[in-house]
């Protein structure tokens, strides 16, 4: 007579109980919730980062203190996470004064511009001898040098730097190197006397200050 042997009947019950306990463990659901929240937040961040918005960008070098003109800026579509300080309409920047040095490709921010020129700033026109004008344009910075002449009050001697980091307010777009010309620079009020006297004592030369790699 065969005797039936029952094997492992209690094992499935234990597995079932163990599985049920695992699914009821709050730590499991908490971990799943964290994962889902992280995935959602990451997707939201990526979607915002990839969104493109209109912004005003700089098309030419603009030195601090220069009045921004329409040709200095353009509208562009950019992708950045924070847009609250962006200038989005060119007319909001045109006519304003650069509060800091701006370079090609910079985005114009609300703190990059101010509504008026400093009361201590003056615009002075400088005569430049034929062939002595470097390739410069409005908004760039230059060093102003003076070479004393025999006709002035200053003693003849080597050229010397009289005003560093002056801002070009106007420069001819096209000029004949064989003809005298002039440019307009922005200088501090207390530098006007030095500049005017230098024009009477000798000849003026402008030395362009190139944009360094750190400023780009």
Secondary structure, DSSP 8 states (H G I E B T S, - for coil): -------SHHHHHHHHHHHHHHHT-HHHHHHHHHHHHHHHHHHHHHHHHH--EEEEEE-S-B-TT-B--GGGEEEEEE--S--TTB--SGGGTTT-EESS-B-TT-B-BGGGEESS--TTEEEEEEEE-TT---S--TT-EEEEEEEE-TTSSS-----EEEEEEEEEEE--SS--TTS-EEEEEEEEGGGHHHHHHHHHHEEEEEEE----GGG-
